[in-house]
Amino acid sequence: MSSPVSAKSHDQLPASEKTSFWQPSGMTDERNSGQIPFDSISRSYFLIRTFVGICGLALPAILLIGERWLDDAEIATRGSLSAYYHSGVRDIFVSILAVVGILLFTYKITERNRDNSLSIIAGVAAIGVAIFPTGIPSVVDARLTPLQNRLGEDRTEFIHFTCAFVFVVSLGVLCWDFANRERKRSQKRDGHDAQLPPTLWYSFHLTMAIAILCAVVFIGLTQWLGFFDQHSILIGETVVTVAFGLSWLLKGLDLKVLPRMTNW
């Protein structure tokens, strides 16, 4: 059997043959010989992580800025991210949560482990948050949705809060699992040196998990004590989405420790 043809480096390729990451032309020896058949699929997983993280980071800013941009009138900040369902950015709120929910649900769905189970639960919960709206705030002049008319506003809101709680808890545990995985990870992976030590990533993901926990406790205490309760849900939810977004966005950097697809 003939040995695989060594790939040319990118610098050795004619200008007409130099392509981007998305269309690699100079394949590595490993890929040419079929030793790493699934590295492209792994890249898709990591890109999903990155996109989910971007959605989490962008959600609060899009809702707060988007409503003011869409409506010329002066608008007070709403009491929670969920309250933006009853606003001009409802479609954006629902769309982002639905996309995140579907990606979380389908992310490595064929695997059987706690991470994947939590991801599926979080995905279903995110879709539930999008479908079942929170109650209409007293300061908002809005009509009940057909679903609220059918189930009742209180029952719909209960389902919404249940889904939101499950979603947040699942995200926090996923960040915790990310941290533990980094703590156990070797300094090398597939022959590539880690650009940053695993202990640093362990501390980062652990911090994000603790931030989510603190946000949940903050919301619960302020609502129970009636202190700063008009804005605590919005602040807590924003901390949760940003922490979750950062954790998943930077977890997508695992893409850089995969075997190289090309010699350039």
PASEBA-1860 file (N, C-alpha, C; in nm, 3 decimals):
! residues 264
1> MSSPVSAK> 0.085/-0.119/0.000/0.000/0.000/0.000/0.088/0.124/0.000 ~ 0.055/0.215/-0.084/0.137/0.335/-0.094/0.110/0.426/0.024 ~ 0.213/0.495/0.069/0.197/0.586/0.181/0.125/0.710/0.137 ~ 0.050/0.778/0.227/-0.024/0.898/0.190/0.069/1.008/0.144 ~ 0.021/1.083/0.052/0.099/1.194/-0.002/0.104/1.305/0.099 ~ 0.221/1.351/0.131/0.234/1.460/0.228/0.171/1.585/0.173 ~ 0.100/1.654/0.261/0.033/1.777/0.218/0.132/1.891/0.210 ~ 0.111/1.977/0.115/0.195/2.096/0.104/0.155/2.196/0.210
9> SHDQLPAS> 0.251/2.274/0.256/0.218/2.381/0.349/0.146/2.490/0.273 ~ 0.075/2.571/0.348/-0.002/2.677/0.284/0.086/2.774/0.209 ~ 0.206/2.799/0.260/0.297/2.894/0.194/0.347/2.840/0.060 ~ 0.351/2.708/0.045/0.400/2.648/-0.078/0.293/2.639/-0.186 ~ 0.167/2.662/-0.147/0.059/2.652/-0.244/0.053/2.775/-0.333 ~ 0.017/2.757/-0.461/-0.006/2.873/-0.547/-0.119/2.958/-0.491 ~ -0.117/3.087/-0.522/-0.218/3.178/-0.468/-0.358/3.132/-0.502 ~ -0.376/3.072/-0.619/-0.509/3.028/-0.662/-0.561/2.910/-0.580
17> EKTSFWQP> -0.469/2.839/-0.510/-0.510/2.721/-0.434/-0.520/2.748/-0.284 ~ -0.478/2.864/-0.240/-0.485/2.896/-0.098/-0.630/2.925/-0.061 ~ -0.681/2.849/0.031/-0.819/2.866/0.072/-0.828/2.890/0.221 ~ -0.947/2.912/0.268/-0.968/2.946/0.408/-0.985/2.821/0.493 ~ -1.009/2.845/0.623/-1.036/2.735/0.716/-1.155/2.653/0.670 ~ -1.254/2.721/0.611/-1.378/2.654/0.571/-1.358/2.566/0.448 ~ -1.257/2.593/0.368/-1.229/2.513/0.250/-1.079/2.480/0.245 ~ -1.031/2.395/0.335/-0.888/2.365/0.342/-0.843/2.287/0.219
25> SGMTDERN> -0.727/2.325/0.168/-0.674/2.256/0.051/-0.553/2.170/0.086 ~ -0.471/2.214/0.181/-0.353/2.137/0.219/-0.381/2.051/0.339 ~ -0.435/1.932/0.319/-0.475/1.845/0.429/-0.353/1.787/0.499 ~ -0.366/1.765/0.630/-0.256/1.707/0.706/-0.243/1.558/0.674 ~ -0.127/1.502/0.710/-0.103/1.360/0.685/-0.206/1.273/0.758 ~ -0.243/1.317/0.881/-0.339/1.238/0.959/-0.473/1.228/0.888 ~ -0.521/1.340/0.836/-0.651/1.338/0.768/-0.640/1.265/0.635 ~ -0.528/1.280/0.565/-0.510/1.210/0.438/-0.512/1.058/0.457
33> SGQIPFDS> -0.458/1.012/0.571/-0.451/0.869/0.597/-0.575/0.816/0.667 ~ -0.669/0.906/0.699/-0.794/0.863/0.762/-0.780/0.827/0.908 ~ -0.675/0.873/0.975/-0.655/0.840/1.116/-0.749/0.918/1.207 ~ -0.796/1.033/1.161/-0.881/1.117/1.245/-1.010/1.148/1.168 ~ -1.101/1.053/1.158/-1.217/1.073/1.072/-1.323/1.166/1.129 ~ -1.319/1.192/1.261/-1.429/1.267/1.321/-1.389/1.406/1.369 ~ -1.271/1.454/1.333/-1.231/1.583/1.386/-1.318/1.696/1.330 ~ -1.370/1.681/1.210/-1.458/1.784/1.155/-1.589/1.790/1.233
41> ISRSYFLI> -1.639/1.672/1.274/-1.762/1.669/1.354/-1.737/1.735/1.489 ~ -1.620/1.708/1.547/-1.587/1.772/1.675/-1.585/1.923/1.661 ~ -1.535/1.972/1.549/-1.534/2.116/1.526/-1.677/2.171/1.525 ~ -1.769/2.095/1.470/-1.909/2.140/1.469/-1.962/2.153/1.612 ~ -1.926/2.057/1.699/-1.968/2.065/1.839/-1.916/2.193/1.904 ~ -1.789/2.221/1.881/-1.728/2.338/1.944/-1.784/2.468/1.887 ~ -1.817/2.468/1.759/-1.878/2.587/1.702/-2.019/2.608/1.757 ~ -2.090/2.498/1.786/-2.221/2.509/1.850/-2.204/2.572/1.989
49> RTFVGICG> -2.104/2.525/2.064/-2.076/2.585/2.195/-2.055/2.736/2.181 ~ -1.974/2.772/2.083/-1.943/2.914/2.062/-2.068/2.994/2.031 ~ -2.152/2.942/1.943/-2.273/3.014/1.904/-2.371/3.025/2.020 ~ -2.385/2.918/2.098/-2.472/2.924/2.216/-2.421/3.030/2.313 ~ -2.289/3.036/2.331/-2.232/3.137/2.419/-2.258/3.278/2.370 ~ -2.247/3.300/2.239/-2.274/3.432/2.183/-2.420/3.472/2.207 ~ -2.511/3.377/2.190/-2.653/3.406/2.212/-2.678/3.445/2.358 ~ -2.615/3.371/2.450/-2.632/3.403/2.591/-2.580/3.541/2.627
57> LALPAILL> -2.464/3.575/2.572/-2.407/3.707/2.599/-2.490/3.819/2.536 ~ -2.544/3.793/2.418/-2.613/3.899/2.344/-2.755/3.924/2.393 ~ -2.819/3.824/2.453/-2.961/3.837/2.486/-2.995/3.960/2.569 ~ -2.930/3.984/2.685/-2.969/4.102/2.764/-2.952/4.233/2.688 ~ -2.839/4.249/2.619/-2.813/4.374/2.548/-2.913/4.395/2.435 ~ -2.944/4.288/2.362/-3.039/4.301/2.251/-3.177/4.341/2.301 ~ -3.221/4.283/2.412/-3.353/4.315/2.465/-3.359/4.459/2.516 ~ -3.260/4.499/2.595/-3.263/4.633/2.654/-3.247/4.741/2.548
65> IGERWLDD> -3.151/4.721/2.458/-3.125/4.823/2.355/-3.229/4.815/2.245 ~ -3.268/4.694/2.211/-3.362/4.676/2.100/-3.496/4.741/2.124 ~ -3.548/4.731/2.245/-3.679/4.791/2.271/-3.673/4.943/2.261 ~ -3.565/5.001/2.312/-3.553/5.147/2.303/-3.535/5.193/2.160 ~ -3.470/5.110/2.079/-3.449/5.147/1.939/-3.578/5.133/1.858 ~ -3.658/5.031/1.890/-3.780/5.007/1.815/-3.892/5.102/1.853 ~ -3.891/5.151/1.976/-3.997/5.239/2.024/-3.938/5.377/2.050 ~ -3.998/5.479/1.989/-3.948/5.615/2.005/-3.976/5.672/2.143
73> AEIATRGS> -4.073/5.618/2.213/-4.109/5.671/2.344/-4.005/5.632/2.449 ~ -3.999/5.710/2.556/-3.909/5.678/2.665/-3.961/5.554/2.738 ~ -3.877/5.454/2.753/-3.920/5.326/2.811/-3.838/5.296/2.935 ~ -3.905/5.267/3.043/-3.835/5.228/3.165/-3.787/5.085/3.152 ~ -3.674/5.055/3.215/-3.622/4.918/3.213/-3.722/4.825/3.279 ~ -3.746/4.712/3.218/-3.845/4.618/3.270/-3.788/4.539/3.387 ~ -3.876/4.472/3.458/-3.836/4.406/3.581/-3.761/4.276/3.563 ~ -3.766/4.218/3.445/-3.696/4.092/3.419/-3.677/4.076/3.269
81> LSAYYHSG> -3.588/3.986/3.231/-3.571/3.957/3.089/-3.698/3.894/3.033 ~ -3.765/3.811/3.115/-3.887/3.747/3.069/-3.997/3.847/3.039 ~ -3.996/3.961/3.109/-4.099/4.062/3.088/-4.091/4.123/2.949 ~ -3.978/4.107/2.884/-3.964/4.162/2.748/-4.044/4.080/2.646 ~ -4.102/3.969/2.692/-4.197/3.897/2.607/-4.314/3.989/2.571 ~ -4.355/4.071/2.668/-4.467/4.163/2.647/-4.416/4.299/2.602 ~ -4.334/4.299/2.499/-4.276/4.424/2.448/-4.255/4.411/2.298 ~ -4.198/4.514/2.239/-4.174/4.514/2.096/-4.065/4.417/2.052
89> VRDIFVSI> -3.987/4.365/2.148/-3.879/4.270/2.112/-3.919/4.127/2.147 ~ -4.049/4.103/2.155/-4.096/3.967/2.186/-4.038/3.864/2.089 ~ -4.044/3.893/1.960/-3.998/3.795/1.862/-3.850/3.763/1.879 ~ -3.771/3.864/1.915/-3.628/3.842/1.937/-3.606/3.755/2.061 ~ -3.678/3.786/2.167/-3.670/3.709/2.291/-3.702/3.562/2.266 ~ -3.813/3.537/2.199/-3.856/3.400/2.172/-3.758/3.330/2.078 ~ -3.713/3.401/1.975/-3.624/3.341/1.875/-3.492/3.296/1.937 ~ -3.430/3.384/2.017/-3.301/3.350/2.076/-3.314/3.233/2.172
97> LAVVGILL> -3.418/3.235/2.256/-3.436/3.124/2.350/-3.465/2.994/2.276 ~ -3.545/3.002/2.169/-3.576/2.881/2.093/-3.451/2.824/2.027 ~ -3.369/2.911/1.969/-3.246/2.866/1.905/-3.153/2.802/2.008 ~ -3.133/2.870/2.120/-3.047/2.816/2.226/-3.102/2.682/2.275 ~ -3.235/2.676/2.295/-3.295/2.553/2.342/-3.274/2.437/2.247 ~ -3.294/2.461/2.117/-3.276/2.355/2.017/-3.130/2.309/2.011 ~ -3.038/2.405/2.016/-2.896/2.369/2.011/-2.855/2.290/2.135 ~ -2.903/2.332/2.252/-2.871/2.258/2.373/-2.930/2.117/2.370
105> FTYKITER> -3.051/2.106/2.316/-3.119/1.977/2.311/-3.048/1.879/2.217 ~ -3.003/1.930/2.104/-2.942/1.842/2.003/-2.792/1.826/2.020 ~ -2.731/1.905/2.108/-2.587/1.902/2.127/-2.544/1.766/2.180 ~ -2.471/1.688/2.098/-2.423/1.555/2.137/-2.536/1.469/2.195 ~ -2.653/1.474/2.132/-2.770/1.406/2.188/-2.753/1.254/2.191 ~ -2.663/1.201/2.109/-2.645/1.056/2.104/-2.559/1.004/2.218 ~ -2.494/1.093/2.293/-2.410/1.049/2.404/-2.496/1.020/2.527 ~ -2.443/0.939/2.616/-2.513/0.904/2.739/-2.425/0.940/2.858
113> NRDNSLSI> -2.437/1.061/2.904/-2.363/1.104/3.022/-2.438/1.219/3.088 ~ -2.390/1.262/3.203/-2.464/1.365/3.277/-2.465/1.497/3.203 ~ -2.353/1.531/3.140/-2.347/1.657/3.066/-2.456/1.664/2.960 ~ -2.470/1.555/2.885/-2.568/1.556/2.778/-2.710/1.557/2.834 ~ -2.733/1.485/2.943/-2.866/1.485/3.005/-2.903/1.625/3.052 ~ -2.807/1.694/3.115/-2.832/1.830/3.161/-2.855/1.924/3.043 ~ -2.780/1.903/2.935/-2.796/1.987/2.817/-2.935/1.969/2.757 ~ -2.984/1.845/2.752/-3.118/1.819/2.700/-3.224/1.884/2.789
121> IAGVAAIG> -3.207/1.868/2.920/-3.303/1.929/3.014/-3.303/2.081/3.000 ~ -3.183/2.140/2.991/-3.173/2.286/2.976/-3.237/2.331/2.845 ~ -3.218/2.252/2.738/-3.276/2.288/2.609/-3.427/2.287/2.613 ~ -3.485/2.182/2.671/-3.631/2.174/2.682/-3.684/2.289/2.769 ~ -3.614/2.318/2.878/-3.656/2.426/2.968/-3.650/2.561/2.898 ~ -3.545/2.584/2.818/-3.533/2.711/2.746/-3.649/2.730/2.649 ~ -3.686/2.624/2.580/-3.800/2.632/2.488/-3.929/2.657/2.567 ~ -3.939/2.595/2.685/-4.055/2.619/2.770/-4.066/2.764/2.814
129> VAIFPTGI> -3.951/2.825/2.848/-3.950/2.967/2.886/-4.000/3.054/2.771 ~ -3.963/3.016/2.648/-4.004/3.094/2.531/-4.152/3.075/2.499 ~ -4.204/2.955/2.519/-4.342/2.926/2.480/-4.442/2.975/2.583 ~ -4.410/2.954/2.711/-4.503/2.991/2.818/-4.460/3.126/2.877 ~ -4.530/3.233/2.846/-4.487/3.366/2.889/-4.510/3.390/3.037 ~ -4.432/3.481/3.092/-4.456/3.527/3.228/-4.583/3.611/3.232 ~ -4.632/3.639/3.351/-4.753/3.720/3.363/-4.731/3.860/3.310 ~ -4.838/3.923/3.269/-4.830/4.059/3.216/-4.805/4.157/3.330
137> PSVVDARL> -4.696/4.232/3.327/-4.670/4.331/3.433/-4.783/4.433/3.443 ~ -4.806/4.481/3.564/-4.917/4.575/3.586/-4.900/4.705/3.510 ~ -4.776/4.743/3.479/-4.751/4.870/3.411/-4.760/4.857/3.259 ~ -4.784/4.734/3.211/-4.786/4.709/3.067/-4.931/4.693/3.020 ~ -4.965/4.764/2.915/-5.097/4.753/2.856/-5.092/4.648/2.745 ~ -5.119/4.523/2.781/-5.110/4.414/2.685/-5.224/4.316/2.710 ~ -5.257/4.242/2.606/-5.364/4.143/2.615/-5.304/4.006/2.641 ~ -5.384/3.919/2.702/-5.340/3.783/2.725/-5.320/3.711/2.592
145> TPLQNRLG> -5.219/3.626/2.588/-5.197/3.546/2.468/-5.301/3.434/2.464 ~ -5.323/3.373/2.346/-5.416/3.260/2.340/-5.381/3.148/2.437 ~ -5.250/3.123/2.458/-5.209/3.020/2.553/-5.247/3.058/2.694 ~ -5.229/3.185/2.730/-5.269/3.230/2.863/-5.419/3.224/2.882 ~ -5.494/3.254/2.776/-5.639/3.242/2.784/-5.682/3.098/2.804 ~ -5.612/3.005/2.738/-5.648/2.864/2.747/-5.612/2.804/2.882 ~ -5.488/2.830/2.927/-5.440/2.770/3.052/-5.466/2.856/3.174 ~ -5.486/2.984/3.153/-5.495/3.077/3.264/-5.362/3.147/3.284
153> EDRTEFIH> -5.365/3.276/3.317/-5.240/3.350/3.328/-5.153/3.297/3.441 ~ -5.212/3.264/3.555/-5.135/3.217/3.669/-5.068/3.082/3.640 ~ -5.142/2.991/3.579/-5.086/2.860/3.550/-4.973/2.870/3.447 ~ -4.995/2.955/3.346/-4.891/2.974/3.244/-4.766/3.033/3.306 ~ -4.785/3.130/3.396/-4.669/3.192/3.462/-4.596/3.091/3.550 ~ -4.670/3.002/3.616/-4.607/2.899/3.699/-4.519/2.808/3.613 ~ -4.570/2.767/3.498/-4.491/2.683/3.408/-4.367/2.758/3.361 ~ -4.384/2.888/3.332/-4.272/2.971/3.288/-4.163/2.975/3.395
161> FTCAFVFV> -4.200/3.002/3.519/-4.101/3.012/3.625/-4.037/2.877/3.654 ~ -4.114/2.770/3.644/-4.057/2.636/3.665/-3.951/2.606/3.558 ~ -3.984/2.636/3.432/-3.889/2.614/3.324/-3.765/2.702/3.341 ~ -3.787/2.827/3.383/-3.675/2.919/3.402/-3.582/2.868/3.513 ~ -3.640/2.818/3.622/-3.558/2.767/3.733/-3.478/2.645/3.688 ~ -3.543/2.552/3.619/-3.473/2.432/3.571/-3.363/2.471/3.473 ~ -3.391/2.568/3.386/-3.293/2.614/3.288/-3.169/2.670/3.358 ~ -3.190/2.757/3.456/-3.078/2.821/3.525/-2.997/2.718/3.604
169> VSLGVLCW> -3.063/2.630/3.676/-2.992/2.529/3.754/-2.910/2.438/3.663 ~ -2.969/2.398/3.550/-2.897/2.312/3.456/-2.774/2.380/3.402 ~ -2.786/2.509/3.370/-2.671/2.583/3.319/-2.561/2.592/3.424 ~ -2.600/2.615/3.549/-2.500/2.623/3.655/-2.425/2.493/3.673 ~ -2.497/2.379/3.670/-2.431/2.250/3.686/-2.343/2.219/3.566 ~ -2.386/2.259/3.446/-2.303/2.239/3.327/-2.171/2.315/3.339 ~ -2.177/2.439/3.388/-2.054/2.515/3.409/-1.965/2.447/3.512 ~ -2.027/2.393/3.615/-1.953/2.318/3.717/-1.884/2.197/3.654
177> DFANRERK> -1.955/2.127/3.567/-1.897/2.011/3.500/-1.783/2.052/3.408 ~ -1.799/2.166/3.339/-1.690/2.217/3.256/-1.565/2.237/3.342 ~ -1.584/2.294/3.461/-1.470/2.320/3.550/-1.403/2.191/3.592 ~ -1.481/2.090/3.631/-1.422/1.964/3.674/-1.349/1.894/3.560 ~ -1.403/1.907/3.440/-1.336/1.844/3.325/-1.200/1.910/3.301 ~ -1.196/2.042/3.314/-1.070/2.113/3.294/-0.969/2.076/3.402 ~ -1.017/2.056/3.524/-0.926/2.022/3.635/-0.860/1.887/3.611 ~ -0.930/1.795/3.546/-0.877/1.661/3.524/-0.804/1.649/3.391
185> RSQKRDGH> -0.808/1.753/3.309/-0.753/1.743/3.175/-0.601/1.748/3.176 ~ -0.541/1.673/3.085/-0.395/1.674/3.071/-0.350/1.805/3.008 ~ -0.224/1.838/3.034/-0.167/1.959/2.974/-0.156/1.946/2.822 ~ -0.152/1.823/2.775/-0.145/1.799/2.630/-0.272/1.729/2.584 ~ -0.312/1.756/2.461/-0.424/1.687/2.402/-0.396/1.666/2.254 ~ -0.396/1.539/2.211/-0.370/1.506/2.072/-0.238/1.564/2.023 ~ -0.139/1.568/2.114/-0.007/1.613/2.072/0.010/1.762/2.068 ~ -0.091/1.839/2.110/-0.082/1.984/2.106/-0.073/2.037/2.248
193> DAQLPPTL> 0.018/2.128/2.272/0.027/2.191/2.404/-0.093/2.281/2.425 ~ -0.151/2.277/2.544/-0.259/2.368/2.577/-0.206/2.511/2.581 ~ -0.277/2.603/2.518/-0.231/2.741/2.516/-0.239/2.805/2.654 ~ -0.337/2.764/2.733/-0.351/2.812/2.869/-0.363/2.690/2.960 ~ -0.309/2.696/3.080/-0.311/2.579/3.169/-0.454/2.540/3.206 ~ -0.483/2.410/3.214/-0.617/2.366/3.252/-0.662/2.421/3.387 ~ -0.567/2.445/3.478/-0.606/2.500/3.608/-0.668/2.639/3.596 ~ -0.622/2.716/3.496/-0.680/2.848/3.473/-0.823/2.835/3.422
201> WYSFHLTM> -0.846/2.743/3.328/-0.981/2.721/3.276/-1.071/2.664/3.386 ~ -1.014/2.581/3.473/-1.092/2.528/3.586/-1.143/2.642/3.673 ~ -1.055/2.735/3.706/-1.093/2.849/3.789/-1.198/2.935/3.720 ~ -1.182/2.953/3.589/-1.276/3.037/3.514/-1.417/2.977/3.515 ~ -1.429/2.850/3.474/-1.562/2.788/3.467/-1.622/2.773/3.605 ~ -1.538/2.749/3.706/-1.589/2.741/3.844/-1.644/2.876/3.886 ~ -1.576/2.984/3.849/-1.625/3.118/3.881/-1.759/3.145/3.815 ~ -1.776/3.101/3.690/-1.903/3.121/3.621/-2.015/3.042/3.690
209> AIAILCAV> -1.984/2.921/3.735/-2.084/2.840/3.805/-2.124/2.908/3.937 ~ -2.025/2.960/4.009/-2.054/3.030/4.135/-2.134/3.156/4.110 ~ -2.104/3.227/4.000/-2.179/3.348/3.966/-2.326/3.317/3.942 ~ -2.352/3.205/3.874/-2.491/3.164/3.850/-2.561/3.132/3.982 ~ -2.492/3.059/4.070/-2.549/3.026/4.200/-2.578/3.153/4.280 ~ -2.483/3.246/4.282/-2.502/3.371/4.356/-2.619/3.451/4.299 ~ -2.636/3.449/4.168/-2.746/3.522/4.106/-2.881/3.464/4.149 ~ -2.889/3.330/4.156/-3.013/3.266/4.200/-3.043/3.302/4.346
217> VFIGLTQW> -2.940/3.296/4.431/-2.958/3.331/4.572/-2.997/3.477/4.586 ~ -2.934/3.565/4.507/-2.965/3.708/4.510/-3.111/3.734/4.475 ~ -3.159/3.668/4.370/-3.299/3.686/4.332/-3.392/3.637/4.442 ~ -3.364/3.519/4.495/-3.449/3.463/4.598/-3.456/3.549/4.723 ~ -3.341/3.598/4.770/-3.337/3.679/4.892/-3.407/3.814/4.875 ~ -3.376/3.881/4.764/-3.436/4.014/4.743/-3.587/4.005/4.723 ~ -3.634/3.901/4.656/-3.778/3.885/4.638/-3.846/3.849/4.770 ~ -3.778/3.769/4.851/-3.835/3.728/4.979/-3.838/3.844/5.079
225> LGFFDQHS> -3.729/3.922/5.079/-3.719/4.032/5.175/-3.788/4.160/5.125 ~ -3.822/4.164/4.998/-3.883/4.285/4.942/-3.786/4.400/4.931 ~ -3.656/4.368/4.921/-3.552/4.471/4.910/-3.496/4.470/4.769 ~ -3.505/4.583/4.702/-3.452/4.597/4.565/-3.519/4.496/4.471 ~ -3.642/4.456/4.507/-3.706/4.348/4.434/-3.758/4.389/4.297 ~ -3.767/4.520/4.269/-3.816/4.563/4.138/-3.714/4.538/4.027 ~ -3.587/4.531/4.061/-3.483/4.515/3.960/-3.398/4.389/3.981 ~ -3.418/4.319/4.092/-3.328/4.208/4.123/-3.340/4.093/4.024
233> ILIGETVV> -3.461/4.066/3.974/-3.477/3.956/3.879/-3.403/3.987/3.749 ~ -3.416/4.111/3.702/-3.346/4.150/3.579/-3.194/4.139/3.598 ~ -3.144/4.188/3.711/-3.000/4.182/3.736/-2.954/4.036/3.747 ~ -3.027/3.956/3.824/-2.989/3.817/3.841/-2.992/3.739/3.710 ~ -3.098/3.759/3.631/-3.107/3.690/3.503/-2.996/3.733/3.407 ~ -2.960/3.861/3.414/-2.851/3.909/3.328/-2.719/3.845/3.368 ~ -2.694/3.835/3.498/-2.571/3.769/3.546/-2.568/3.623/3.499 ~ -2.682/3.555/3.509/-2.689/3.414/3.468/-2.657/3.400/3.319
241> TVAFGLSW> -2.722/3.480/3.235/-2.702/3.465/3.090/-2.561/3.503/3.049 ~ -2.503/3.605/3.112/-2.366/3.645/3.078/-2.266/3.538/3.124 ~ -2.283/3.487/3.246/-2.192/3.383/3.296/-2.202/3.257/3.211 ~ -2.324/3.217/3.182/-2.344/3.099/3.097/-2.286/3.123/2.958 ~ -2.309/3.243/2.903/-2.258/3.275/2.770/-2.106/3.273/2.764 ~ -2.042/3.332/2.864/-1.896/3.334/2.867/-1.839/3.193/2.879 ~ -1.901/3.112/2.964/-1.851/2.976/2.984/-1.859/2.895/2.855 ~ -1.971/2.903/2.785/-1.988/2.827/2.662/-1.906/2.888/2.548
249> LLKGLDLK> -1.897/3.019/2.544/-1.819/3.083/2.438/-1.672/3.043/2.447 ~ -1.615/3.051/2.566/-1.474/3.019/2.582/-1.449/2.869/2.581 ~ -1.551/2.790/2.615/-1.536/2.645/2.603/-1.522/2.607/2.456 ~ -1.579/2.690/2.368/-1.563/2.667/2.225/-1.420/2.681/2.178 ~ -1.333/2.741/2.261/-1.192/2.753/2.225/-1.120/2.619/2.226 ~ -1.187/2.515/2.278/-1.130/2.381/2.267/-1.104/2.345/2.123 ~ -1.167/2.417/2.032/-1.142/2.398/1.889/-0.994/2.406/1.857 ~ -0.921/2.487/1.932/-0.780/2.510/1.901/-0.690/2.395/1.945
257> VLPRMTNW> -0.740/2.304/2.026/-0.657/2.193/2.070/-0.688/2.065/1.993 ~ -0.777/2.075/1.893/-0.802/1.961/1.807/-0.686/1.942/1.710 ~ -0.671/1.821/1.657/-0.567/1.803/1.554/-0.590/1.897/1.437 ~ -0.485/1.946/1.381/-0.496/2.043/1.272/-0.554/1.978/1.147 ~ -0.638/2.054/1.077/-0.698/2.003/0.954/-0.606/2.022/0.835 ~ -0.519/2.123/0.844/-0.430/2.151/0.732/-0.289/2.176/0.785 ~ -0.194/2.184/0.695/-0.056/2.212/0.732/-0.025/2.361/0.733 ~ -0.128/2.445/0.738/-0.101/2.590/0.739/-0.195/2.657/0.838
END
